[in-house]
Amino acid sequence: MYAFDVERPTTIKEAVDALAAEEAQALGGGQTLIPTLKQRLAMPSKLVSLTGIAEMKGISKDGNTLKIGGGTRHVDVAKEAEAHYPALAALASRIGDPAVRNRGTIGGSIANNDPSACYPAAALASGATIHTNSREVAADDFFQGMFTTALEEGEIITAVSFPVPEKAKYMKFEQPASRFPLVGVFVAKFADGVRVAVTGASNDGVFRWTEAEEALSSNFSADALDGLSVSGDGMISDLHGSGDYRAHLVVVMTKRAVAGAH
């Protein structure tokens, strides 16, 4: 590690002001950033911890929408969302290990947009809205590629609003060492159609499988996906699996998610 300053604001305004400083970096749960600093892949001169901002924590329900503070830990999403959005709670309960779940935050995960992270799939499939200190961004516009989002310099995620679907399920084919998904699929059925989001598979990060959405919107059953396929072009290929293998898993995990949603 190297020397840097740490600020611990207690309000969103204080955090935004602190991030205006040169080479300042927001710090959520630190599950990605701290290892990055240790490897000197990033070297900000100041870290602005968001963990002390009470207004960025907790879960509330308004009608059919579940709003989760950006600083809410995975373990709290797993517990508090269970009664309102079971599929989202189950997703949170299987992120990483207990140490990760007790430190990592939903806002940090979505802001980082790791190509194999679980929350981006939930946000995209749910048609979520990402709230920042200055605006609201639809999930369809927020995720813009591997580790790339619509966030601007100094902008932080304060909350995420999830419309609660009629039925939903997240299924992931887990890499046992990292517990990241080789492929994860979140399926959400709403009154006006079905949304399917895939993580872990593409070099461009999380994406919607629109062909499956059209088929499932007409017939919400695993059989509706028979004959559909995903191209291996542009898929992640590494020692854990080729692009074609991941493309095959997209279909398999989508079918399992649909079956599980029933």
KEKOLSE-644334 format. One record per residue (C-alpha): residue number from 1; residue in one letter; x, y, z. Coordinates in steps of 0.02 Angstrom, whole numbers, plus 32768, in hexadecimal, padded with zeros to 4 digits. Layout:
<recs>
 pos code   c1   c2   c3
 NUM    A    X    Y    Z
...
</recs>
This chain:
<recs>
 pos code   c1   c2   c3
   1    M 8000 8000 8000
   2    Y 8034 80B7 7FF2
   3    A 800D 8157 8052
   4    F 7F68 81B0 8032
   5    D 7EE9 8219 808F
   6    V 7E3E 81DC 80C6
   7    E 7DA4 8246 80E2
   8    R 7D07 8204 8135
   9    P 7C74 8276 810A
  10    T 7BCC 825D 8160
  11    T 7B5D 82AD 80DB
  12    I 7B4F 829E 801F
  13    K 7B7C 8356 800A
  14    E 7C1B 8341 806F
  15    A 7C4A 82AA 8005
  16    V 7C2E 8307 7F62
  17    D 7C95 839B 7FA0
  18    A 7D22 8327 7FD5
  19    L 7D21 82CE 7F2C
  20    A 7D3C 8375 7ED5
  21    A 7DF0 8371 7F11
  22    E 7E76 833E 7E94
  23    E 7E97 8281 7E8C
  24    A 7E0B 825A 7F08
  25    Q 7DB6 81B1 7EFB
  26    A 7D12 8175 7F49
  27    L 7D20 80DD 7FBA
  28    G 7C87 8070 7FDA
  29    G 7CA3 7FC3 8024
  30    G 7D50 7FBD 7FD6
  31    Q 7D3F 7F0B 7F94
  32    T 7D86 7F3C 7EEA
  33    L 7DDF 7FDF 7F0E
  34    I 7E4D 7FA6 7F9E
  35    P 7E9A 7F12 7F3D
  36    T 7EB2 7F8A 7EAB
  37    L 7F12 8003 7F1A
  38    K 7F7C 7F76 7F5F
  39    Q 7FB0 7F48 7EAF
  40    R 7FD2 8000 7E85
  41    L 7F58 7FF6 7DF5
  42    A 7F0D 8097 7E38
  43    M 7F60 8116 7EAA
  44    P 7EE7 819F 7EE0
  45    S 7F2D 821A 7F5D
  46    K 7E8A 8221 7FBF
  47    L 7E03 81A1 7FE6
  48    V 7D56 81E0 8013
  49    S 7CFF 815A 807A
  50    L 7C43 8151 805F
  51    T 7C23 80D6 80ED
  52    G 7BF4 815B 816D
  53    I 7B67 81AA 8108
  54    A 7AC5 8171 815C
  55    E 7A54 81B8 80D3
  56    M 7AA3 813F 8057
  57    K 7A75 80A4 80B9
  58    G 79D7 803E 80CE
  59    I 7944 7FFF 806A
  60    S 7896 8048 8052
  61    K 77FF 8016 7FEB
  62    D 778C 808F 7F93
  63    G 76FF 803A 7F37
  64    N 774E 7FB8 7EC7
  65    T 77FD 8003 7ECD
  66    L 7888 7FD0 7F43
  67    K 7908 805A 7F63
  68    I 79B1 8026 7FA8
  69    G 7A33 80A0 7FE5
  70    G 7AD7 809B 7F87
  71    G 7B38 807B 8028
  72    T 7ACF 7FE4 8059
  73    R 7B37 7F48 8072
  74    H 7B15 7EA5 8016
  75    V 7AEB 7E4D 80BA
  76    D 7A66 7ED0 80E0
  77    V 7A19 7EC2 8032
  78    A 7A11 7E06 804C
  79    K 79B3 7E1B 80F0
  80    E 7946 7EB4 80D4
  81    A 7912 7E97 801E
  82    E 78D8 7DE4 803C
  83    A 7824 7E15 8063
  84    H 7816 7E8B 7FCF
  85    Y 7885 7E49 7F43
  86    P 78BD 7D95 7F69
  87    A 7921 7D7F 7EC8
  88    L 798A 7E19 7EEF
  89    A 79A3 7DE3 7FA3
  90    A 79DB 7D36 7F6A
  91    L 7A57 7D85 7EF1
  92    A 7AA3 7DEE 7F7C
  93    S 7AAF 7D58 7FF0
  94    R 7B22 7CFD 7F76
  95    I 7B9C 7D88 7F4C
  96    G 7C4E 7D57 7F79
  97    D 7C67 7D19 802A
  98    P 7C2F 7D5A 80D6
  99    A 7CBF 7DD7 80DD
 100    V 7C90 7E21 8034
 101    R 7BD6 7E25 805D
 102    N 7BF6 7E7F 8101
 103    R 7C61 7F07 80B1
 104    G 7C2C 7F1A 7FFC
 105    T 7B9F 7F90 7FCB
 106    I 7B20 7F90 7F40
 107    G 7B52 803F 7F07
 108    G 7C09 800F 7EFF
 109    S 7BE4 7F74 7E98
 110    I 7B77 7FCF 7E1B
 111    A 7BEF 8061 7E0C
 112    N 7C81 7FEB 7DEC
 113    N 7C1E 7F87 7D6A
 114    D 7C90 7EF0 7D6C
 115    P 7C65 7E85 7CD3
 116    S 7C42 7DF3 7D49
 117    A 7BE8 7E50 7DD5
 118    C 7B3A 7E16 7E07
 119    Y 7AE0 7EBA 7E31
 120    P 7AEC 7F06 7D83
 121    A 7A86 7E73 7D40
 122    A 7A00 7E91 7DC4
 123    A 79FA 7F4B 7DA0
 124    L 79F0 7F33 7CE3
 125    A 796F 7EA7 7CEA
 126    S 7904 7F08 7D66
 127    G 7908 7FA8 7D02
 128    A 7951 7FFE 7D9A
 129    T 7976 80B7 7DAF
 130    I 7A21 80EB 7DF1
 131    H 7A18 8187 7E5E
 132    T 7AB4 81F1 7E6F
 133    N 7AD8 8290 7ECF
 134    S 7AA1 82F5 7E37
 135    R 7A2A 828F 7DC9
 136    E 79CF 81EE 7DA1
 137    V 7A0A 8174 7D1A
 138    A 79AB 80DF 7CD3
 139    A 7A0B 803C 7CDF
 140    D 79FD 8028 7C21
 141    D 7A64 80C9 7C0F
 142    F 7AD6 80B1 7CA5
 143    F 7B3E 8018 7C77
 144    Q 7BAE 8044 7BE4
 145    G 7C2F 7FBA 7BD9
 146    M 7CAF 7F5E 7C41
 147    F 7CD3 7FC7 7CDE
 148    T 7C7E 8059 7C87
 149    T 7BE1 80B5 7CBE
 150    A 7B87 815A 7CA4
 151    L 7BD0 819E 7D47
 152    E 7C2E 8240 7D34
 153    E 7CC8 8277 7D94
 154    G 7C9D 8290 7E4C
 155    E 7BED 8249 7E38
 156    I 7BB4 81C5 7EB5
 157    I 7B25 8149 7EBA
 158    T 7AB3 8178 7F4A
 159    A 7A2A 80F6 7F2D
 160    V 79E3 8078 7EB2
 161    S 7927 8063 7E94
 162    F 78EA 7FB8 7E5C
 163    P 783C 7F9F 7E14
 164    V 7804 7EF8 7E5E
 165    P 77D0 7E7B 7DD8
 166    E 7745 7DFA 7DDE
 167    K 77C6 7D6E 7DD6
 168    A 7883 7D6E 7DD5
 169    K 7919 7CFE 7DEB
 170    Y 79D6 7D0E 7DE3
 171    M 7A3F 7C78 7DB6
 172    K 7AFC 7C77 7DAA
 173    F 7B7A 7BF5 7D77
 174    E 7BFB 7C18 7DFC
 175    Q 7CB8 7C17 7DED
 176    P 7CDD 7BC0 7E94
 177    A 7D7C 7C1E 7EC1
 178    S 7D41 7CD0 7EA5
 179    R 7C85 7CAE 7EB3
 180    F 7C6B 7D23 7E22
 181    P 7BF6 7CDC 7D9E
 182    L 7C41 7C94 7D00
 183    V 7B94 7CC0 7CC4
 184    G 7B04 7D09 7D29
 185    V 7A55 7D29 7CE8
 186    F 79CD 7D90 7D3B
 187    V 791D 7D79 7CF5
 188    A 7891 7DEF 7D29
 189    K 77DC 7DE0 7CF0
 190    F 7772 7E7E 7CF3
 191    A 76BF 7E99 7CBB
 192    D 76FC 7EE8 7C19
 193    G 7785 7E6C 7BEF
 194    V 7821 7E10 7C25
 195    R 78D1 7E54 7C3B
 196    V 796B 7DE4 7C36
 197    A 7A17 7E23 7C6B
 198    V 7AB9 7DC2 7C5B
 199    T 7B5A 7DDD 7CBC
 200    G 7C03 7D84 7CBC
 201    A 7BFA 7D59 7C03
 202    S 7C20 7DEE 7B95
 203    N 7CBD 7E54 7B7B
 204    D 7C4A 7EEC 7B7B
 205    G 7C05 7EC3 7C28
 206    V 7B4F 7EAB 7C59
 207    F 7AD0 7EA6 7BCA
 208    R 7A1A 7E80 7BA4
 209    W 79F1 7DE6 7B3D
 210    T 7964 7E31 7AD7
 211    E 793E 7D97 7A6F
 212    A 7919 7D36 7B0E
 213    E 78B1 7DC6 7B51
 214    E 7841 7DC1 7AB8
 215    A 7829 7D05 7AC3
 216    L 7806 7D07 7B7D
 217    S 778F 7D9A 7B73
 218    S 7720 7D2E 7B04
 219    N 7739 7C8D 7B67
 220    F 778C 7C95 7C11
 221    S 77D2 7BE6 7C15
 222    A 787C 7B98 7BFB
 223    D 7839 7B42 7B60
 224    A 7825 7BEC 7B0D
 225    L 78E2 7BF6 7B03
 226    D 78F5 7B54 7AA0
 227    G 7952 7B78 79FE
 228    L 799A 7C1D 7A3B
 229    S 7A55 7C36 7A47
 230    V 7AD5 7CBB 7A6D
 231    S 7B71 7CDB 7A06
 232    G 7C19 7CB9 7A56
 233    D 7C63 7D51 79FD
 234    G 7C8D 7DD9 7A7A
 235    M 7C7A 7D65 7B0E
 236    I 7CFF 7D58 7B96
 237    S 7D7B 7CCD 7B73
 238    D 7DF5 7C9A 7BFC
 239    L 7E39 7C03 7C59
 240    H 7D8D 7BE6 7CA6
 241    G 7D2F 7BD9 7C02
 242    S 7D2E 7C0C 7B4C
 243    G 7CBA 7C8C 7AFF
 244    D 7C52 7C00 7AB0
 245    Y 7C45 7BAA 7B59
 246    R 7C05 7C48 7BAB
 247    A 7B8B 7C64 7B1C
 248    H 7B46 7BB5 7B3B
 249    L 7B38 7BDA 7BF5
 250    V 7AD0 7C76 7BD2
 251    V 7A47 7C08 7B8A
 252    V 7A55 7B85 7C13
 253    M 7A50 7C02 7CA2
 254    T 79C1 7C63 7C54
 255    K 795A 7BC6 7C4B
 256    R 7983 7B9F 7D00
 257    A 7955 7C4F 7D35
 258    V 78AC 7C44 7CDF
 259    A 7889 7B9A 7D2C
 260    G 78BD 7BDD 7DD7
 261    A 784E 7C76 7DC6
 262    H 77B7 7C02 7DBE
</recs>
